[in-house]
């Protein structure tokens, strides 16, 4: 019989809402059952309010599943169980980078973020020569095929020079569809997203091409106005790359891309909730306008995440990290983040005042759907991978499980 883990007593965040005194059973690598203990306290909706008296919004009723006599049972009273986090935009961590183009560094990045609860992630590249990006994609695609990564995200080189951020200006180019197709082909079916500036020559044609290929076209590092951004969405763009950052700001007479991306129901907006890229009020604004179903928290992390201050490479550029803030040595532009998603979670709940259920959607369910892996991860449901995070009362990580194996802890008691 496969190894079983039975977790009892915790607040469990299910797709139907937050369940008090929950019970979650893991068998082997998958979730066997997620429900409320009997008798259970009332289920809570994602906003933390009680469910209806008939319990229709809570988990299905019925007897708890039978478990093996030697199943490992863990009382998690006072803790939370949430789905493993899903990061659809991350460049590095632990001193390593996906753009290094080696399996060793890519696995080091993955291991670093897994310790902070991110059990699923896409590998994001940075602007480079097309030949080099194609070589990086070849390496990363093998790790996707092996199940270590959930796909590849190309960020650059098809971005606006005036909104380049920490991308090498000498390597930027217009999004010519042939070049776009070359990179997608190099990923051998593992490309999940490409960030581009749709106002550049070839931009709209490339958006249409990506949509036809089943790859997310993300609007980012762009100087597009409101109308041009809306046109890109009509052409097939469905994601806003780190909304507000590396694009014109919201203005009352010139709303720019932010308004167009926030208002369109077809678009999911990425947010970097590290306290550096966005003020908490701006995070709240995005949630209130887009709704919890259209927000994806990301890290946009570079190599210093989980490592510390110092100097690090980012593509062909050098970054200095001081007090956790990454900036280019030349020019001083913000160069990604040192964020991990457990910190994004904790900030959203404790500083932003967002309901736990809404934050879980932004950290797990929504990015899993966008990456095309929601049938396996992103929520705590029977039959899905046993990817979960245990959080204490202060929302610090007390345990991380990936596919039924402990990555961290559990450190409870």
Buried (B, 14 or more C-beta within 10 A) or exposed (E): EEBBBBBBBBBBBBBBBBBBBBBBBBBBBBBBBBBBBEEBEBBBBBEEEBBEEEBEBBBEEEEBBEBEEEBEEBEBEEBBBBBBBBBBBBBBBBBBBBBBBBBEBBBBBBBBBBBBBBBBBBBBBBBBBBEBBBBBBBBBBBBBEEEBBBBBBBBBBBBBEEBBBBBBEEBBBBBBBEBBBBBBEBBBEBBBBBBBBBBBEBBBBBBBBBBEBEBBBBBBBBBBBBEBBBBBBEBBBBBBBBBBBBBBEBEEEEBBBBBBBBBBEEBBBBBBBBBBBBEBEBBBBBBEBBEBEBBBBBBBBBBBBBBEBEEBBBBBBEBBBEEBBBBBEEEEBBBBBBBBBBBBBBBBBEEBEBBBBBBBBBBBBBBBBBBEBBEBBBBBBBEBBBBBBBBBEEBEBBBBBBBBEEBBEBEBE
